[in-house]
């Protein structure tokens, strides 16, 4: 029995979030569990949907917008920091 496609999409999303913050899978899971990482849905001015992932750790706060084919880190120009 194969998994529904949304499981694959969730795995891809979590993998991309881990990549955006240079985290291993277990560190990402801990950050989500302890609340140091939050996820929000959003849409840019062009109607492109994204997930905003914010990591607060050791007094710093970093946010990345995860689009279908790109990662944009908060504070970077649109063309920079895209994976």
N, C-alpha and C positions, 0 to 999 in steps of 0.2 A: 504494500500500500504506500503510495507516494504522499508526501506532505503537500498541503495546499500551498499555492504560490505565495501567500502572504507570509509564511514562515521564512521562505527564501528572501523576501523583501525585508523582513525584520532583521535577519542575519546580515544582509548586505548593509542595512542602515547602521547597525551596531558596529560592524567592521569599519565602515567609513568614519563613524564618530571616533572610534579607537585610533584610527589613522590620523584624524585631524588633531588629536591631542597627544599623539605618540604614546598611547597606553596599550598595555597588554590586555587581553580579554578579561582576566580576573580583576585587574585594577579598574577597568571600566565597570564591571559588575559591582564592585565595592563602592565606587563613586555614586552609582545610581542608587544602591541600597542605602547608603548613609546620607544621601541627600546633598552631597557636595556637587553633584551634577544634576542639572535640571534640563528638561526637554520641552520645547514649545513649538507648536505649528505656526507657520507664518506665510505671508505672500508678499513678494516685492512689488514695486510700482508697475512692473510689466505683467503682473498676474502669475509669475512663476512661484510655485509653492516650494517651501523649504522647511526643514526642522532646525530650530535654533537650539544649539547645545551650549550650555554655560557651565563651566567648571570653576568652582571657588575652592581654592586650596592654598594654605600657607600665606594667607593675607592677599593673595592675588585673585583676579577674576578674568577669565578668558572666555570669549564667546566665538563660536563658529556657526555659520549658516551652511547647512548641508542641503545642497540641491541635488537633483537626480544625477547630474554629471559633473558636479563641481563642489569644492569646499571654499568658502570665503570666510576669512578670519576677520573679526571685528577690528576696525581701524585701518584696514588695508584697502587700497583702491580696487575697483571691480576687476581689473585685469591681473592684479597681483595676487599671489597666494592661492591660486586656483590649481586644484589637482584634478 
